[in-house]
């Protein structure tokens, strides 16, 4: 389980980095795309958290 979580967290870390695109200016015309990419990563993080830490019953 730890190995799965580690690889999933590494994948998400990479997705976050790609979505944020450090060092790149986000112009007015690209704002929608930028936010859309961040929202996709947010959904992936939520899924990972739900799978890793299921809600108590």
C-alpha positions in Angstrom: 0.0 0.0 0.0 2.8 2.4 0.8 4.5 1.8 -2.5 1.2 2.4 -4.3 0.7 5.6 -2.4 4.2 6.8 -3.0 4.0 6.3 -6.8 0.5 7.9 -6.8 1.8 10.9 -4.8 4.9 11.2 -7.1 2.5 11.1 -10.1 0.4 13.8 -8.6 3.4 15.9 -7.7 4.5 15.8 -11.3 0.9 16.7 -12.5 0.9 19.7 -10.1 4.3 20.9 -11.4 3.1 20.5 -15.0 -0.1 22.4 -14.3 1.6 25.2 -12.4 4.3 25.4 -15.2 6.9 27.2 -13.0 8.8 30.0 -14.6 6.1 30.5 -17.3 3.9 33.6 -17.4 0.2 32.9 -17.7 -1.2 35.6 -19.9 -4.9 36.7 -20.0 -5.7 34.4 -22.9 -4.4 31.4 -21.1 -6.1 31.9 -17.7 -9.1 29.6 -18.4 -6.8 26.7 -19.6 -4.5 27.3 -16.6 -7.3 27.1 -14.1 -8.9 24.1 -15.8 -5.6 22.2 -15.5 -5.4 23.0 -11.8 -9.0 21.9 -11.3 -8.2 18.5 -13.0 -5.2 18.1 -10.6 -7.5 19.0 -7.7 -9.9 16.2 -8.7 -7.0 13.7 -8.9 -5.8 14.7 -5.4 -9.4 14.3 -4.0 -9.6 10.8 -5.5 -6.2 9.9 -4.1 -7.2 11.1 -0.6 -10.5 9.2 -0.8 -8.7 6.0 -1.8 -5.9 6.4 0.7 -8.0 7.5 3.7 -11.5 6.1 3.4 -14.2 7.8 5.5 -14.9 6.1 8.7 -18.3 4.3 8.9 
